[in-house]
Amino acid sequence: ERYSETHIRITIHDSGVGIPHEVQPRVFDPFFTTKDIGKGTGLGLSISYSIVRNHKGDLRFTSEPGQGATFVLTLPIQLSD
C-alpha cells in the first residue's frame, strides 16, 4: 500500500506460533536462531534488515506468542526521471 507521498508499506502477517518475548530483541541479530543446530543459519532476518536499511527503509515486527507475527516493511518511493 502507498503509505505516504514518499513511502510504500508492505505488511506480512502469519498465523504461526509467534515469537517469544524473550527472543524478540534479538530477531535481527546475525546468526541468531531458535531452530535446532543444522536447521537454520540465523541470517535471514539479519540480511533482510540490512538490505532494507541500506535502501533507507525500515523493518519492524510485532508478535504475541500463539498469535503469529506481523512484519512491516517501509521503503521510500524512488521515482525515475
C-alpha positions as CSV (number, residue, x, y, z in Angstrom):
1,E,0.0,0.0,0.0
2,R,1.1,3.5,-0.6
3,Y,2.0,4.7,2.9
4,S,2.6,8.4,2.1
5,E,3.7,10.5,-0.8
6,T,7.2,9.3,-0.3
7,H,7.0,5.8,1.1
8,I,5.3,2.4,0.4
9,R,4.5,0.0,3.2
10,I,4.2,-3.8,2.9
11,T,2.7,-5.8,5.8
12,I,3.1,-9.5,6.1
13,H,1.3,-11.5,8.8
14,D,1.5,-15.2,9.6
15,S,-0.6,-17.3,11.9
16,G,2.3,-19.3,13.3
17,V,3.4,-19.8,16.9
18,G,4.6,-16.3,17.3
19,I,7.9,-15.0,18.6
20,P,8.6,-15.4,22.3
21,H,9.0,-12.1,24.1
22,E,12.4,-13.1,25.5
23,V,13.9,-13.5,22.0
24,Q,12.2,-10.6,20.2
25,P,15.1,-8.1,20.9
26,R,17.5,-10.5,19.0
27,V,15.5,-11.5,15.9
28,F,17.5,-9.2,13.6
29,D,20.9,-10.2,15.1
30,P,23.2,-12.1,12.7
31,F,23.4,-15.8,13.4
32,F,20.6,-15.8,16.0
33,T,18.2,-18.6,15.5
34,T,15.7,-20.6,17.7
35,K,15.9,-23.6,15.3
36,D,17.8,-26.8,16.1
37,I,21.5,-27.0,15.2
38,G,21.8,-27.6,11.4
39,K,18.3,-26.4,10.7
40,G,19.0,-22.7,10.1
41,T,21.8,-20.2,9.9
42,G,20.1,-17.3,11.7
43,L,20.9,-15.0,8.8
44,G,17.5,-14.5,7.0
45,L,16.1,-11.6,9.1
46,S,19.5,-10.1,9.6
47,I,20.2,-9.9,5.9
48,S,16.7,-8.7,5.2
49,Y,17.1,-5.9,7.8
50,S,20.4,-4.9,6.4
51,I,19.1,-4.7,2.8
52,V,16.1,-2.6,3.9
53,R,18.2,-0.2,6.0
54,N,20.7,0.2,3.1
55,H,17.7,1.3,1.0
56,K,16.8,3.9,3.7
57,G,13.8,1.8,4.7
58,D,12.6,0.3,7.9
59,L,11.6,-3.2,9.0
60,R,9.7,-3.8,12.2
61,F,7.6,-6.5,13.7
62,T,5.0,-7.2,16.4
63,S,4.3,-10.7,17.8
64,E,2.4,-12.3,20.5
65,P,3.2,-15.9,21.4
66,G,0.5,-18.2,20.0
67,Q,-0.8,-15.4,17.7
68,G,1.7,-15.3,14.8
69,A,3.8,-12.3,13.8
70,T,3.4,-9.2,11.7
71,F,6.3,-7.7,9.8
72,V,6.0,-4.2,8.4
73,L,8.4,-3.1,5.7
74,T,8.6,0.6,4.8
75,L,10.6,1.8,1.8
76,P,11.0,5.1,0.1
77,I,9.4,5.5,-3.3
78,Q,12.1,6.3,-5.8
79,L,10.6,7.9,-8.9
80,S,12.6,7.7,-12.1
81,D,13.1,10.9,-14.1
